[in-house]
Amino acid sequence: MLAAYITHPDCVRHDMGPQHPECPQRLGAIRDQLLIKGLLDHMVPHDAPLATPEQLARAHSALYVQELMASSPTEGIVQVDPDTSMGPHTLRAALRAAGAVIEATDLILSNQASTAFCAVRPPGHHAEREAAMGFCFFNNVAVGIRHALNVHGLERVALIDFDVHHGNGSEDIFRGDQRVLMCSTFEKGLYPFNGEEAIGPNMVNVGLPTRSGKDAFRDAVLQHWLPALDAFRPQLIYISAGFDAHREDDMGNLGWTEADYEWVTEQLMALADRHCQGRVISCLEGGYVLSPLSRSVAAHVKALIRA
């Protein structure tokens, strides 16, 4: 069974202005690298649908969804926070990004795909239940997870986040939800300046020191993530896949390489084989320098689809 590659042209039309690191060219660079490596030959392309207000409201408040939709401009730029803005095409891109994870969930739970990679933007893991922030509008992975739990009836879902920044939005949405185990690593002292103290018993947060390198990351996975995940026995695994901890990305200073992303994905695939028939959904989060981003995604996807 082939993996799913889920994206949409609308995700490229979202543009927060010249020089913004979360740029439209990210998706083209990723696609080009996957083509060069021959990885798309092992994947079936799917268009991301538009998430509905009902689907979004499983992770966000209905009022927040309504207000964000109402604030979408027909022209110009609307500033949401100092780093995040909406243009005329932002809302449709955000709806596609959330819809991609819903589509991935439906495909995998109906046995139409083995694994899925959602090449979408804007990212989502900073979006809280009632707030857009950090380049994020809807929490794409959270919307997909709640779809798996509330529509498909799963009882245990794991969320893995290895972005260099803490996924505060995902933590906000899932705090106290015992159906979800969230395991994350991030660089200490970076935006959003929290996460070192977990806000719920279903969170395994490991803040990593600046310049700690691959050994600290691998120790966190082996000593903290995997024991908790094996005890939890997830029925489906989601990954908030951020690649901005790469040593060539100036967003952080953890110093990882493509080999680290391939290694952690292999660990998660082995976990998925033990507990959930190999079912894994990955969704793009950070990673802002095009060459290391595209190379790291290719390494991640190679392990994800076992190519």
C-alpha positions as a printed Julia matrix, in Angstrom:
307×3 Matrix{Float64}:
   0.0    0.0    0.0
   1.41   3.38  -1.03
   1.72   6.4    1.2
  -0.33   9.57   0.67
   1.15  12.94  -0.3
  -1.4   15.62   0.53
  -1.1   19.24  -0.52
  -2.95  21.94  -2.49
  -2.01  24.93  -4.69
  -3.95  27.21  -2.31
  -1.23  26.62   0.29
   1.3   28.39  -1.96
  -0.9   31.48  -2.38
  -0.69  32.45   1.3
   1.97  35.17   1.5
   2.92  37.26   4.54
   5.17  39.59   2.59
   8.73  39.88   1.26
  11.48  38.48   3.47
   9.06  36.63   5.75
  10.67  33.28   6.66
   7.42  31.35   6.27
   7.46  31.86   2.52
   5.51  30.21  -0.32
   8.7   28.8   -1.84
   8.98  26.27   0.99
   6.51  23.88  -0.63
   8.12  24.05  -4.06
  11.54  23.3   -2.6
  10.13  20.28  -0.77
   8.35  18.93  -3.82
  11.44  19.38  -6.01
  13.61  17.46  -3.54
  11.1   14.62  -3.22
  10.98  14.4   -7.01
  14.77  14.38  -7.32
  15.03  11.61  -4.72
  12.32   9.57  -6.45
  10.21   9.51  -3.29
   7.02  10.75  -4.94
   7.06   7.55  -7.02
   6.12   5.75  -3.79
   3.29   8.14  -2.88
  -0.23   8.83  -4.15
  -1.03  12.56  -4.48
  -4.21  13.91  -2.92
  -5.69  17.4   -2.91
  -6.33  18.77   0.55
 -10.02  19.62   1.08
 -11.25  22.71   2.88
 -11.82  22.04   6.58
 -15.33  22.94   7.72
 -16.19  25.16  10.69
 -17.57  22.08  12.48
 -14.28  20.22  12.01
 -12.24  23.21  13.17
 -14.42  23.67  16.25
 -13.34  20.31  17.61
  -9.93  21.87  18.32
 -10.77  25.59  18.49
 -13.64  27.53  20.0
 -16.47  28.18  17.56
 -16.21  31.9   18.33
 -12.51  31.96  17.44
 -13.2   30.18  14.13
 -15.95  32.68  13.3
 -13.81  35.68  14.2
 -10.8   34.5   12.22
 -12.94  33.84   9.16
 -14.57  37.26   9.5
 -11.19  38.98   9.69
  -9.97  37.62   6.35
  -9.16  40.62   4.1
 -10.16  40.93   0.45
  -7.01  42.94  -0.18
  -3.96  44.05   1.73
  -2.54  42.56   4.91
  -4.14  42.23   8.34
  -1.69  41.82  11.21
  -2.61  39.08  13.69
   0.49  39.29  15.88
   3.97  40.77  15.34
   5.06  37.75  13.26
   1.76  36.64  11.72
  -0.51  38.29   9.16
  -3.43  37.43   6.9
  -3.65  38.27   3.22
  -6.5   37.67   0.77
  -5.46  34.03   0.23
  -4.52  33.12   3.8
  -7.87  31.79   4.96
  -8.23  29.26   2.13
  -4.65  28.11   2.66
  -5.29  27.64   6.38
  -8.5   25.73   5.67
  -6.63  23.47   3.22
  -3.82  22.88   5.72
  -6.25  21.69   8.39
  -8.27  19.79   5.8
  -5.14  17.91   4.7
  -4.77  16.27   8.1
  -8.45  15.34   8.12
  -8.01  13.78   4.67
  -4.93  11.91   5.86
  -6.84  10.58   8.85
  -9.71   9.35   6.68
  -7.35   7.71   4.18
  -5.35   5.85   6.8
  -8.27   4.75   8.95
 -10.06   3.41   5.86
  -6.91   1.49   4.87
  -6.41   3.49   1.67
  -2.9    4.59   2.66
  -0.19   3.24   4.91
   1.28   6.57   5.99
   0.78  10.2    4.94
   2.8   13.39   4.61
   0.91  16.68   4.52
   2.97  19.28   2.61
   0.95  22.28   3.69
   1.25  25.81   4.99
   0.53  27.82   7.05
   1.85  25.64   9.88
  -0.29  25.0   12.93
   1.36  23.93  16.18
   1.46  27.42  17.75
  -2.27  28.03  17.16
  -4.04  27.76  20.5
  -7.69  26.99  21.1
  -8.59  30.67  20.9
  -5.55  32.39  19.38
  -3.51  32.55  16.18
   0.21  33.11  16.68
   3.67  32.18  15.49
   2.78  31.97  11.76
  -0.15  29.64  12.66
  -3.93  30.14  12.31
  -5.57  26.74  12.8
  -3.83  23.89  14.6
  -3.76  21.47  11.69
  -2.63  18.38  13.57
  -5.01  19.04  16.46
  -7.94  19.28  14.06
  -6.94  15.93  12.54
  -6.47  14.27  15.92
  -9.87  15.35  17.18
 -11.36  14.02  13.93
  -9.74  10.65  14.63
 -11.01  10.63  18.21
 -14.48  12.11  17.83
 -15.49  10.85  14.38
 -13.55   7.61  13.97
 -13.77   6.68  17.64
 -10.11   6.04  18.39
  -9.25   5.9   22.08
  -5.49   6.62  22.14
  -3.58   8.9   19.78
   0.03  10.09  20.08
   1.32  13.47  18.93
   5.07  13.85  18.35
   6.54  17.34  17.88
  10.24  17.79  17.05
  10.12  21.4   15.83
  12.83  23.62  17.34
  10.02  25.68  18.93
   7.64  24.28  21.54
   4.17  23.4   20.22
   2.34  25.55  22.75
  -0.89  25.52  20.75
  -1.09  21.75  20.67
  -0.34  21.63  24.39
  -3.07  24.19  25.07
  -5.65  22.21  23.09
  -4.78  18.77  24.47
  -4.0   19.55  28.1
  -5.85  17.05  30.24
  -7.19  15.07  27.26
  -6.12  11.59  28.34
  -6.86  10.21  24.89
  -3.79  12.08  23.6
  -0.16  11.65  24.64
   2.0   14.53  23.39
   5.77  14.05  23.26
   7.92  17.0   22.25
  11.45  18.31  22.1
  12.39  21.95  21.55
  15.23  24.36  22.24
  15.07  26.03  25.63
  14.7   29.8   25.68
  13.16  30.15  22.23
   9.72  31.39  21.19
   7.08  30.85  22.58
   9.19  30.84  25.77
   7.35  28.05  27.54
   7.03  24.27  27.58
   9.74  23.36  30.05
   7.05  22.79  32.67
   4.38  20.47  31.23
   0.86  21.72  31.81
  -0.75  18.29  31.92
   0.03  14.69  32.87
  -0.39  13.66  29.21
   2.61  15.77  28.13
   6.21  14.56  27.81
   8.14  17.79  27.21
  11.92  17.7   26.89
  13.53  21.11  26.54
  17.01  20.83  25.03
  19.92  23.17  25.77
  21.26  25.4   23.01
  23.97  23.67  20.96
  23.27  20.34  22.66
  23.35  18.51  19.33
  22.1   15.13  18.25
  23.1   13.18  21.35
  20.78  15.13  23.66
  17.95  14.73  21.15
  18.45  10.99  20.77
  18.67  10.55  24.53
  15.36  12.42  24.92
  13.69  10.1   22.41
  15.12   6.88  23.85
  14.82   7.72  27.55
  11.66   9.84  27.67
   9.5    9.51  24.56
   9.67   5.81  23.74
   8.99   4.43  27.24
   5.95   6.71  27.6
   4.7    5.87  24.12
   5.13   2.12  24.6
   3.15   2.32  27.84
   0.45   4.41  26.14
   0.07   2.05  23.13
  -1.23   4.57  20.57
  -3.64   3.48  17.87
  -2.4    6.2   15.51
   0.64   8.51  15.55
   0.71  12.11  14.32
   3.9   14.09  13.81
   4.22  17.86  13.92
   7.27  17.8   11.69
   9.34  20.94  12.06
  12.82  21.03  10.51
  14.14  24.29  11.95
  16.49  22.54  14.4
  18.79  21.86  11.42
  22.27  23.3   11.83
  21.85  25.39   8.65
  18.59  27.0    9.84
  19.15  30.16  11.86
  15.84  29.85  13.7
  17.58  27.74  16.35
  20.86  26.33  17.57
  20.4   22.62  18.19
  22.67  21.62  15.31
  20.78  18.66  13.85
  21.25  17.21  10.37
  19.17  15.18   7.93
  20.43  12.01   9.6
  18.71  13.0   12.85
  15.35  13.45  11.18
  15.71  10.11   9.43
  16.71   8.43  12.7
  13.8    9.78  14.75
  11.35   8.84  12.01
  12.71   5.31  11.98
  12.19   5.11  15.75
   8.6    6.29  15.36
   7.9    3.86  12.53
   9.16   0.98  14.66
   6.87   2.18  17.45
   3.97   2.33  15.0
   4.68  -1.23  13.93
   4.5   -2.36  17.55
   1.22  -0.63  18.38
  -0.8    0.7   15.44
  -0.18  -1.29  12.27
   2.4    1.23  11.05
  -0.13   4.07  10.87
   1.61   7.46  10.95
   0.54  10.91   9.72
   3.14  13.67   9.4
   2.36  17.34   8.86
   4.85  20.09   7.98
   5.52  22.71  10.64
   8.74  24.78  10.69
  11.92  24.86   8.63
  12.73  28.08   6.84
  16.02  27.81   4.92
  15.03  26.1    1.71
  17.94  23.74   1.08
  18.2   22.15   4.55
  14.41  22.14   4.81
  13.94  20.2    1.59
  16.8   17.78   2.34
  15.49  17.13   5.85
  11.94  16.54   4.63
  13.27  14.06   2.08
  15.14  12.16   4.8
  12.02  12.16   6.98
   9.72  11.03   4.17
  12.15   8.3    3.08
  11.85   6.73   6.53
   8.12   7.47   6.76
   7.31   5.6    3.56
  10.13   3.02   3.98
  11.5    3.79   0.52
